[in-house]
Amino acid sequence: MDHKEQLVKAGAKMKADKLTVETWGNLSICDRERGLVTITPSGMDYDAIAPEDMVVVDLAGNHVEGFRKPSIEVPMHTAIYRARPDVSAIIHTHPIWSTVFSCMGEDIPVFHDEGAQALNCEVVRTAKYALPSTPELAKNCLEALGEASACMLMSHGAVCVGDSIAACFKVSAVLEMMAQLYQLIRATGGQPVPLSRENIAIMRDFARTQYGQR
């Protein structure tokens, strides 16, 4: 399946999984060998998008292929790809639970084993606010993301990265679970017990080298 077809399926999944509403959010895949990024078009219904609607840009954001206007977040996607050579796919979602904390400008600590395995950080950070599509948003996103697999954009949504679209969806699902758990714990008047840095590192290594079929 080529990148355009992957993004058609991924966009439908993002909407079906309630990780966004209407036409918001965006997805991309980077061809590292060619230095090209395939990204979803701006403002189109994910249930109606076809492969030919996808747009291809280079890592500087220059148009290469496609007749549609690309997502307004091309600057953010390309900035991540330039800064993170380990990343080959990005999904920018507008989910409920993690956005609760992004709207308060709060970070989400990693206090659960699945978060330790999937999120590649001790804290999922919320980026400082910037208007959509701006260079400031891309800059703030990079600062919050660091080497992690996810960050949140203040009063906006979440950004999840990985070596494939499937990996991005896994990160997104774990982030939403963590955010929901965090909200429920706080609603009881409690606070989660944080995992130690050492145990987070052990769980990350376990996920990379031991978990699943090899």
C-alpha positions as CSV (number, residue, x, y, z in Angstrom):
1,M,0.0,0.0,0.0
2,D,1.5,3.4,-0.9
3,H,1.6,6.4,1.3
4,K,-1.4,8.1,-0.2
5,E,-3.6,5.0,0.3
6,Q,-2.2,4.6,3.9
7,L,-3.3,8.1,4.7
8,V,-6.8,7.6,3.3
9,K,-7.3,4.7,5.7
10,A,-5.6,6.5,8.6
11,G,-7.8,9.5,8.2
12,A,-10.9,7.4,8.3
13,K,-9.6,5.6,11.4
14,M,-8.7,8.8,13.1
15,K,-12.3,10.1,12.7
16,A,-13.9,6.7,13.5
17,D,-11.8,6.5,16.7
18,K,-13.1,9.9,17.7
19,L,-9.5,11.3,17.7
20,T,-10.8,14.4,15.9
21,V,-14.1,16.1,14.8
22,E,-15.2,17.1,11.4
23,T,-12.2,18.0,9.1
24,W,-9.7,19.0,11.8
25,G,-6.4,17.3,12.5
26,N,-3.9,16.1,9.9
27,L,-1.6,13.1,9.1
28,S,1.6,12.6,7.1
29,I,4.2,10.0,6.1
30,C,7.8,10.8,5.3
31,D,9.7,8.9,2.6
32,R,13.1,9.2,4.1
33,E,15.0,7.9,1.1
34,R,13.5,10.6,-1.2
35,G,13.1,13.3,1.4
36,L,9.4,13.7,0.5
37,V,6.4,14.1,2.8
38,T,2.8,13.0,1.8
39,I,0.2,14.9,3.8
40,T,-3.5,15.2,4.0
41,P,-5.3,18.1,2.3
42,S,-6.7,21.0,4.1
43,G,-10.3,21.0,5.3
44,M,-11.6,17.9,3.6
45,D,-13.9,15.3,5.1
46,Y,-11.9,12.2,6.0
47,D,-14.7,10.0,4.8
48,A,-14.5,11.5,1.3
49,I,-10.8,11.9,0.8
50,A,-9.2,9.8,-2.0
51,P,-5.6,9.0,-2.7
52,E,-5.4,11.6,-5.4
53,D,-6.4,14.3,-2.9
54,M,-3.1,13.8,-0.9
55,V,-0.3,16.4,-1.4
56,V,3.4,15.8,-1.5
57,V,5.9,18.4,-0.3
58,D,9.7,18.3,0.3
59,L,11.2,18.7,3.8
60,A,11.3,22.4,3.3
61,G,7.6,22.5,2.7
62,N,7.8,23.2,-1.0
63,H,5.0,21.7,-3.2
64,V,6.0,18.7,-5.2
65,E,2.8,16.9,-6.2
66,G,-0.9,17.2,-5.9
67,F,-3.7,19.6,-6.9
68,R,-5.2,20.2,-3.5
69,K,-4.1,22.7,-0.9
70,P,-2.2,20.8,1.8
71,S,-2.9,20.9,5.5
72,I,-2.1,24.2,7.0
73,E,0.2,22.4,9.5
74,V,2.9,21.6,6.8
75,P,5.4,23.8,8.7
76,M,4.9,21.7,11.9
77,H,5.1,18.4,10.2
78,T,8.2,19.2,8.2
79,A,9.9,20.8,11.2
80,I,9.5,17.6,13.2
81,Y,10.8,15.5,10.3
82,R,13.9,17.7,10.0
83,A,14.6,17.6,13.7
84,R,13.7,13.9,14.3
85,P,15.3,11.5,11.8
86,D,13.8,8.6,13.8
87,V,10.2,9.8,12.8
88,S,8.6,8.7,9.6
89,A,4.9,9.4,10.4
90,I,2.9,12.0,12.3
91,I,-0.7,12.3,13.4
92,H,-2.0,15.5,14.8
93,T,-5.3,14.7,16.6
94,H,-8.0,16.7,18.4
95,P,-8.9,14.2,21.1
96,I,-11.0,14.8,24.2
97,W,-9.0,13.6,27.2
98,S,-5.5,14.9,26.5
99,T,-7.0,18.2,25.2
100,V,-8.6,18.7,28.6
101,F,-5.1,19.1,30.0
102,S,-3.7,21.0,27.0
103,C,-6.5,23.6,27.5
104,M,-5.2,24.1,31.1
105,G,-1.7,24.3,29.9
106,E,-0.8,21.3,32.0
107,D,1.6,18.4,31.3
108,I,0.7,14.7,31.9
109,P,3.1,12.7,34.0
110,V,3.9,9.1,32.9
111,F,2.7,7.0,35.8
112,H,1.5,3.8,34.1
113,D,3.4,0.9,32.5
114,E,1.8,1.3,29.1
115,G,2.7,5.0,29.0
116,A,6.3,4.1,30.0
117,Q,6.5,1.7,27.1
118,A,4.9,3.8,24.4
119,L,5.4,7.5,25.1
120,N,9.2,7.6,25.4
121,C,9.3,10.2,28.1
122,E,8.7,10.8,31.8
123,V,6.2,13.7,31.1
124,V,4.0,14.4,28.1
125,R,4.5,18.2,27.8
126,T,2.1,20.9,26.6
127,A,3.6,23.4,24.2
128,K,3.2,27.1,24.7
129,Y,0.2,28.5,22.8
130,A,0.7,29.7,19.2
131,L,-1.7,30.2,16.4
132,P,-2.3,27.3,14.0
133,S,-0.1,27.0,11.0
134,T,2.5,29.5,12.3
135,P,6.3,29.1,12.6
136,E,5.8,29.7,16.3
137,L,3.5,26.7,16.6
138,A,6.1,24.5,14.9
139,K,8.9,25.9,17.2
140,N,6.8,25.4,20.4
141,C,5.8,21.9,19.3
142,L,9.4,20.9,18.8
143,E,10.3,22.2,22.2
144,A,7.6,20.3,23.9
145,L,8.1,17.1,21.9
146,G,11.9,16.8,22.4
147,E,12.7,13.1,22.0
148,A,9.3,11.9,23.2
149,S,6.6,10.2,21.1
150,A,3.9,12.7,21.9
151,C,3.2,16.2,23.0
152,M,0.2,18.4,23.4
153,L,-0.5,21.8,21.8
154,M,-2.1,24.3,24.2
155,S,-5.8,24.7,23.6
156,H,-5.5,22.8,20.4
157,G,-4.8,19.0,20.4
158,A,-2.0,16.4,20.4
159,V,0.9,15.4,18.2
160,C,1.9,11.8,18.0
161,V,5.0,10.6,16.1
162,G,6.5,7.2,15.2
163,D,8.2,5.1,12.6
164,S,4.9,4.3,11.0
165,I,1.3,5.4,11.0
166,A,0.4,2.3,13.1
167,A,3.0,3.3,15.7
168,C,1.4,6.8,15.8
169,F,-2.0,5.4,16.5
170,K,-0.6,3.3,19.3
171,V,1.0,6.4,20.9
172,S,-2.3,8.3,20.5
173,A,-4.3,5.5,22.2
174,V,-1.9,5.3,25.1
175,L,-1.8,9.1,25.5
176,E,-5.6,9.2,25.7
177,M,-5.7,6.4,28.2
178,M,-3.2,8.1,30.3
179,A,-5.1,11.4,30.2
180,Q,-8.3,9.8,31.1
181,L,-6.7,7.9,34.0
182,Y,-5.1,11.2,35.2
183,Q,-8.4,13.0,35.1
184,L,-10.2,10.2,37.0
185,I,-7.4,10.0,39.7
186,R,-7.5,13.8,40.2
187,A,-11.3,13.7,40.3
188,T,-11.0,11.5,43.4
189,G,-8.8,14.2,45.0
190,G,-5.7,12.0,44.6
191,Q,-2.5,12.2,42.6
192,P,-0.9,9.3,40.7
193,V,2.3,7.7,42.1
194,P,5.0,8.4,39.5
195,L,7.1,5.7,38.0
196,S,10.8,6.1,38.7
197,R,13.1,7.2,35.9
198,E,14.9,3.8,36.1
199,N,11.7,1.8,35.8
200,I,10.5,4.0,32.8
201,A,13.8,3.3,31.1
202,I,13.5,-0.5,31.8
203,M,9.9,-0.6,30.4
204,R,10.9,1.4,27.3
205,D,13.7,-1.1,26.6
206,F,11.4,-4.0,27.3
207,A,8.9,-2.7,24.7
208,R,11.7,-2.3,22.1
209,T,13.5,-5.6,22.7
210,Q,11.3,-8.2,24.4
211,Y,7.6,-7.5,24.0
212,G,5.7,-9.1,21.1
213,Q,6.8,-11.5,18.4
214,R,10.3,-11.2,17.1
